[in-house]
Each structure stands twice: as structure tokens, then as C-alpha cells.
Amino acid sequence: MPMTLTPRSFQLEISRGVAEITLSRPDRLNALTFEVYGELTATFRSLERSAARAVVLTGAGRGFCSGGDVDGIIAELFARDARGLLEFTRATGALIQSICELRRPVIAAVNGVAVGAGAVIAAACDLRIAAASARFGFIFPKVGLSGADMGASYLLPRIVGQGRAAELLFFGDLIGADEALRIGLVNRVVADSDALGVARGWAERLARGPAFAHAITKQMLESERTMPLAAAIEAEAQAQAICMAHPDFREAHEATRAKRPPRFEGADLGDAPAAPGDADAPPTPRSTGQETPRV
């Protein structure tokens, strides 16, 4: 898949270490098309080698994302054979994988409706800020499909627990922002006018922080899902030792002694262009007894 930081089907801005992606089909509640799926996946892959140290994902207008476009996607699927349908479902899953595998924190600013694929995209993000008017729905069974789509049955139990995930995926009912907060689906509920601002604030704070350590944290949150306790403790011991050998650890210590804010490596990149390669990608800690997968 070609890499891109110049998408045509949505907006992307990178400033002061924060990449802000805005789905921009407000007249369709930011419904996804084949083009949007492909460009979003390529963009998240490309952000690995950009100046971005954190990402905000939001939608223009009244909605975050209303899922697949009925006219632009659903109608065409009826004309596909089994191979063509599998090609599409694999492509939608690739988007979720690209969000989860990006070694930068991703924050969803959920304004309005997030249903179907939109709800799964929000779940794939590391943090979720919901506007008070936000609504979430894994509505696949409403249209005769399995609730297990695009990784939903992998992500949801890890966020809200097995029982609540089963309820959301079997019934496909919409829930409001307050209920989403109660069950742990979102991190914060704020006024409609504040959702994007709060998400930006969190992203800017992360961008000023230790990007190397944040990448390790995201990797370990994923890697340890299937580890027994002893393997997880050993993996974290190795990961933390790697972080202690990184210049950011000494910088934080020296900043504390000097009573000044720390200047973490690369945190002054601002709007610098993408660097060749990916110098700040953390090595994978070794695991005794169980291999630690990369994310």
C-alpha cells in the first residue's frame, strides 16, 4: 500500500508534534468510502515516519463517523463475489491494525455519532474523549452482520469487559456518552464544544513527553495481553531497562535537579518534515518463556 501524508479524502495537519486527522464528509456524518478506508490506513502507516508524536482523530460537523457509506460501499458489496467481499473485509481490518500498530498514542475526539465502523475506529484508539452528545453503536447485527467485525470482538472485551462487550455486539444498541463513560468505553465526557480542545490538549501534552517511553508503553499494553504474569513482569523489566538507557531518563533527572521542565529527545521537532527512517522506534524487549510481539 502506498504511503501518504497528503490525503485527498480527509484533512491532515501536523503541528508542534501533533497530527490531527479530521474526517471531512459532514453531509454524510463522515461515512467511510473505499477511498477513505485506503487513505486512512496508508496515512496511519506513514505517520510512523513523520514528526508526529501523538495523533488526534475526529470528525467534521455533527458526527465522528457513521460507518460505511450506504451508497458508496454497501450497494457495491451486493455485486461482489465471496472473494471480493473478503478483500473488502480484510481492507477494513487493516485500518484498525494500522491504528493499533502505530507507535504513537492516538486520541479519538468523538463528536456526535460513532456507529458501525466508526465505533470500532474509536475503540482502536488509545484514548477517547466524548462530547456530551456522542453516541456509540456497534450496529452490525442491525444490518444482519456479525458484531465481530474489524476487530471489535478483540478490542471491546479489553476495554469494557466480556459481558458488556457481548451485550454491545449482540444487540447493536446505541448508548450515550454517559453510559459509555460508566462502562469504561470512553475516558472523559465533556461539553460538545470542548471535545476537540481537550483531545488536542492531551495530544500536546503527550507530544511534549518522552516519545520513546510512550512507544514502549503502547507496545507493552498490547504485548502483555496474552502473557502470563511472570512473562509480563520480565518483559516490563527488560523494557524499563531499555528506557533507563535512553537519554530521556537522564534528561528528566537533570531537569528535576535544575527545577526546569525536561526537554525530551525530539520534543522540539514542531513542524519539522519527516525524517528518513524511524530513529525513535524502540527495540523489542526479549521475553523469557514467551515471545513479545511487536505492535
C-alpha positions as CSV (number, residue, x, y, z in Angstrom):
1,M,0.0,0.0,0.0
2,P,1.5,3.4,-0.9
3,M,2.3,5.7,2.0
4,T,0.9,9.2,2.1
5,L,0.8,12.3,4.2
6,T,-1.2,14.2,1.6
7,P,-4.7,12.5,1.7
8,R,-7.5,13.7,-0.6
9,S,-10.5,12.3,1.3
10,F,-10.0,13.8,4.7
11,Q,-7.9,16.5,6.4
12,L,-4.5,16.0,7.9
13,E,-2.5,18.7,9.7
14,I,0.8,18.1,11.6
15,S,1.8,20.9,14.0
16,R,4.0,21.0,17.1
17,G,4.3,17.3,17.1
18,V,0.6,16.5,16.9
19,A,-1.1,15.0,13.8
20,E,-4.7,15.9,13.6
21,I,-6.9,13.8,11.3
22,T,-10.4,15.2,10.5
23,L,-12.9,13.0,8.6
24,S,-14.4,15.5,6.3
25,R,-17.7,14.3,4.8
26,P,-20.0,16.2,7.3
27,D,-23.0,15.9,5.0
28,R,-22.8,12.1,5.3
29,L,-21.8,12.1,9.0
30,N,-18.3,11.3,7.8
31,A,-19.4,7.9,6.4
32,L,-16.5,5.9,5.0
33,T,-15.9,5.1,1.4
34,F,-13.4,2.7,-0.2
35,E,-11.1,5.7,-0.8
36,V,-11.3,6.9,2.9
37,Y,-10.5,3.4,4.2
38,G,-7.4,3.1,2.0
39,E,-6.1,6.6,2.6
40,L,-6.7,6.3,6.4
41,T,-4.7,3.1,6.5
42,A,-1.9,4.5,4.4
43,T,-1.8,7.7,6.5
44,F,-1.5,5.8,9.8
45,R,1.3,3.7,8.4
46,S,3.0,6.9,7.1
47,L,2.8,8.7,10.5
48,E,5.3,6.2,11.7
49,R,8.0,8.2,9.9
50,S,6.6,11.7,10.5
51,A,7.3,14.4,13.0
52,A,4.1,13.5,14.8
53,R,4.5,12.3,18.4
54,A,0.7,12.0,19.1
55,V,-2.4,11.8,16.9
56,V,-5.9,13.2,17.3
57,L,-8.7,11.7,15.2
58,T,-12.1,13.5,14.9
59,G,-14.9,14.2,12.5
60,A,-16.2,17.4,10.9
61,G,-19.7,18.6,11.7
62,R,-22.2,16.7,13.8
63,G,-20.7,13.3,13.7
64,F,-17.5,11.4,14.3
65,C,-18.2,8.6,11.8
66,S,-21.4,6.9,10.8
67,G,-19.7,3.8,9.4
68,G,-19.6,2.6,5.8
69,D,-21.4,4.7,3.3
70,V,-24.7,3.0,2.3
71,D,-24.5,4.3,-1.3
72,G,-20.7,4.4,-1.7
73,I,-19.9,1.0,-0.2
74,I,-22.9,-1.1,0.8
75,A,-24.6,-1.0,-2.6
76,E,-21.5,-2.1,-4.3
77,L,-20.9,-5.1,-2.0
78,F,-24.0,-6.8,-3.2
79,A,-22.4,-7.1,-6.6
80,R,-19.2,-8.8,-5.3
81,D,-18.5,-12.5,-5.1
82,A,-17.1,-14.2,-2.0
83,R,-13.5,-13.3,-2.9
84,G,-14.4,-9.6,-3.4
85,L,-16.2,-9.5,-0.1
86,L,-13.2,-11.0,1.7
87,E,-11.0,-8.5,0.1
88,F,-13.1,-5.7,1.5
89,T,-13.4,-7.0,5.0
90,R,-9.6,-7.5,5.1
91,A,-9.1,-3.9,4.0
92,T,-11.4,-2.6,6.8
93,G,-9.5,-4.6,9.3
94,A,-6.2,-3.3,8.0
95,L,-7.3,0.2,9.1
96,I,-7.8,-0.9,12.7
97,Q,-4.5,-2.7,12.6
98,S,-2.7,0.4,11.4
99,I,-4.1,2.5,14.3
100,C,-3.1,-0.1,16.9
101,E,0.3,-0.7,15.4
102,L,1.3,3.0,15.2
103,R,3.9,3.6,17.8
104,R,2.3,6.9,18.9
105,P,-0.6,7.5,21.2
106,V,-3.9,8.0,19.2
107,I,-6.7,10.0,20.8
108,A,-10.3,10.0,19.4
109,A,-12.3,13.2,19.9
110,V,-15.8,11.7,19.4
111,N,-18.3,14.4,18.4
112,G,-21.7,13.1,17.8
113,V,-22.5,9.7,16.3
114,A,-19.8,6.9,16.2
115,V,-21.5,3.8,14.9
116,G,-20.5,0.7,13.0
117,A,-17.0,1.0,11.7
118,G,-16.9,4.5,13.3
119,A,-17.4,2.9,16.7
120,V,-14.6,0.3,16.1
121,I,-12.2,3.0,14.9
122,A,-12.9,4.9,18.2
123,A,-12.2,1.7,20.1
124,A,-8.9,1.2,18.3
125,C,-7.7,4.5,19.6
126,D,-5.7,4.5,22.8
127,L,-7.8,7.2,24.5
128,R,-11.3,8.5,23.8
129,I,-12.8,11.9,24.6
130,A,-16.5,12.0,24.1
131,A,-18.7,15.1,23.6
132,A,-21.8,15.1,25.7
133,S,-23.9,14.4,22.6
134,A,-21.8,11.5,21.4
135,R,-23.5,8.2,20.8
136,F,-21.8,4.8,20.2
137,G,-23.2,1.7,18.5
138,F,-21.7,-1.5,17.2
139,I,-24.7,-1.8,14.9
140,F,-23.6,-4.7,12.7
141,P,-26.4,-7.1,13.9
142,K,-29.0,-4.4,12.9
143,V,-28.0,-5.0,9.3
144,G,-27.7,-8.7,9.5
145,L,-24.0,-9.0,10.2
146,S,-21.8,-10.4,13.0
147,G,-20.9,-8.0,15.8
148,A,-17.4,-9.4,15.4
149,D,-16.2,-7.0,12.7
150,M,-12.9,-5.2,12.1
151,G,-11.5,-6.5,15.4
152,A,-14.5,-5.4,17.6
153,S,-14.6,-8.6,19.5
154,Y,-10.9,-8.3,20.2
155,L,-10.9,-4.7,21.3
156,L,-14.1,-4.3,23.2
157,P,-13.7,-7.0,25.9
158,R,-10.3,-5.5,26.7
159,I,-11.9,-2.1,27.2
160,V,-15.3,-2.8,28.8
161,G,-15.1,-6.5,29.8
162,Q,-16.5,-9.6,28.3
163,G,-20.1,-9.3,29.4
164,R,-20.6,-5.7,28.4
165,A,-18.8,-6.3,25.1
166,A,-21.2,-9.2,24.4
167,E,-24.2,-7.0,25.1
168,L,-23.0,-4.3,22.8
169,L,-22.1,-6.7,20.0
170,F,-25.2,-9.0,20.1
171,F,-27.8,-6.2,20.4
172,G,-26.1,-3.4,18.5
173,D,-27.9,-0.8,20.6
174,L,-26.9,2.8,20.7
175,I,-25.5,4.1,24.0
176,G,-25.0,7.7,25.0
177,A,-21.8,9.4,26.3
178,D,-22.7,9.0,30.0
179,E,-23.3,5.3,29.6
180,A,-20.1,4.9,27.6
181,L,-18.2,6.6,30.4
182,R,-19.9,4.4,33.0
183,I,-18.8,1.2,31.3
184,G,-15.3,2.5,30.6
185,L,-15.7,2.8,26.8
186,V,-14.5,6.5,27.0
187,N,-12.0,8.2,29.2
188,R,-13.8,11.6,29.6
189,V,-17.2,13.2,28.7
190,V,-17.0,16.9,28.1
191,A,-19.2,19.6,26.7
192,D,-19.8,19.4,22.9
193,S,-17.7,22.5,22.3
194,D,-14.8,21.1,24.4
195,A,-14.2,17.6,23.0
196,L,-11.7,18.5,20.3
197,G,-9.9,21.0,22.6
198,V,-9.5,18.5,25.4
199,A,-8.2,15.9,22.9
200,R,-5.7,18.4,21.5
201,G,-4.6,19.3,25.0
202,W,-3.9,15.7,25.8
203,A,-2.1,15.2,22.5
204,E,0.1,18.3,23.0
205,R,1.0,17.1,26.5
206,L,1.9,13.6,25.1
207,A,3.9,15.3,22.3
208,R,6.0,17.2,24.9
209,G,6.6,14.0,26.8
210,P,9.1,11.1,26.3
211,A,8.1,9.7,22.9
212,F,10.4,6.7,23.2
213,A,8.9,5.7,26.6
214,H,5.4,6.3,25.3
215,A,6.1,4.0,22.3
216,I,7.3,1.3,24.8
217,T,4.1,1.8,26.9
218,K,1.8,1.3,23.9
219,Q,3.8,-1.7,22.8
220,M,3.7,-3.3,26.2
221,L,0.0,-2.7,26.7
222,E,-0.5,-4.7,23.5
223,S,2.1,-7.4,24.0
224,E,1.2,-8.3,27.6
225,R,-2.5,-9.1,26.7
226,T,-1.7,-12.8,26.2
227,M,1.3,-13.2,28.6
228,P,1.3,-15.0,31.9
229,L,2.3,-12.8,34.9
230,A,5.9,-14.0,35.1
231,A,6.5,-13.3,31.4
232,A,4.8,-9.9,31.6
233,I,7.0,-8.9,34.6
234,E,10.1,-10.0,32.8
235,A,9.1,-8.2,29.6
236,E,8.5,-5.0,31.6
237,A,11.8,-5.4,33.4
238,Q,13.6,-5.5,30.0
239,A,11.5,-2.7,28.6
240,Q,12.2,-0.4,31.5
241,A,15.9,-1.2,31.4
242,I,15.9,-0.1,27.8
243,C,14.2,3.1,28.7
244,M,16.7,3.7,31.5
245,A,19.5,3.6,28.9
246,H,17.7,6.2,26.8
247,P,18.8,9.9,27.0
248,D,15.3,10.9,28.2
249,F,15.8,9.2,31.5
250,R,18.9,11.2,32.3
251,E,17.3,14.4,31.0
252,A,14.3,14.0,33.3
253,H,16.6,13.6,36.2
254,E,18.7,16.6,35.4
255,A,15.6,18.7,34.7
256,T,14.3,17.8,38.2
257,R,17.5,18.7,39.8
258,A,17.6,22.0,37.9
259,K,13.9,22.7,38.6
260,R,13.1,23.2,35.0
261,P,10.8,21.4,32.5
262,P,12.5,18.4,30.8
263,R,13.5,18.7,27.1
264,F,12.8,15.2,25.9
265,E,14.5,14.0,22.7
266,G,12.7,15.2,19.6
267,A,10.1,17.2,21.6
268,D,11.2,20.4,19.8
269,L,10.5,18.9,16.3
270,G,7.4,21.1,15.9
271,D,6.6,21.2,12.2
272,A,9.8,19.6,11.0
273,P,9.5,17.4,7.9
274,A,9.5,13.7,8.2
275,A,13.0,12.2,8.9
276,P,14.3,9.3,6.8
277,G,13.8,6.0,8.6
278,D,12.4,5.7,12.1
279,A,15.1,6.6,14.5
280,D,12.9,6.7,17.6
281,A,11.4,3.2,17.1
282,P,12.0,1.2,20.3
283,P,13.7,-2.2,20.1
284,T,11.5,-5.1,21.1
285,P,12.3,-6.4,24.6
286,R,13.1,-10.0,24.8
287,S,10.8,-12.3,26.7
288,T,11.8,-15.4,28.6
289,G,9.3,-18.2,28.2
290,Q,7.2,-16.3,25.6
291,E,8.0,-14.1,22.6
292,T,7.0,-10.5,22.9
293,P,5.2,-9.5,19.7
294,R,5.7,-6.0,18.2
295,V,2.9,-3.6,17.7
